[in-house]
Amino acid sequence: MITRERCEALIEKYVTTPWLKLHMKESDIIMQAVANRLGEHEEKWGLSGLLHDLDFDYVGKDPARHVVEFDDILKMENLEVGKDIDKDVYHAIKAHYEENPKVPEKRENNLDYALSASENLSGFLVACALVMPDKRIATVTSDTVLRKLKKKEFAKGVRRDLIQDIEKTGISLEEFIDISLDSMKARASELGL
Ligand SMILES: [Fe+2]
């Protein structure tokens, strides 16, 4: 599996939007926490979070090309699926945008469900932090998050159904929120939160 250093170099090369870089990092942090909870490989799950939107700036944020052209980057960088990128990591990255009709992979296993849930929750937790009086994630509680998830007009773009799907891995929604919040609070200064 590709090293973290190489992943960071790829991000430097292909991702220019500051919020997107942060979003990928936050997804990495939450995925590590989820892997730890499930007894899975923390570094590998983290890297799937770190890389999942690698092509988003490259495709000009075009949803029709998103995730499809991840393959182009792999080809240009001589990265092989099954060698440099584990097959299940590749599958989860593709399936995180299965809504794209050009993507054949579907969410079907714990890594797939965890990646989609984590990348959606990471954005949601940032949105929760930004409406706190001090704008700090330290102030956000699990209750705040649960309450705001029920408000459809809050952070409308976040897919609540995909966050809820964490339960397919055996982790309850409440626990998922707890471990994700804790993991992001522990790295708050790095994330500027
Ligand atoms: Fe994402």
Boltz pocket constraint, residues with backbone or C-beta under 6 A from the ligand:
constraints:
  - pocket:
      binder: B
      contacts: [[A, 23], [A, 52], [A, 53], [A, 119]]
      max_distance: 6.0
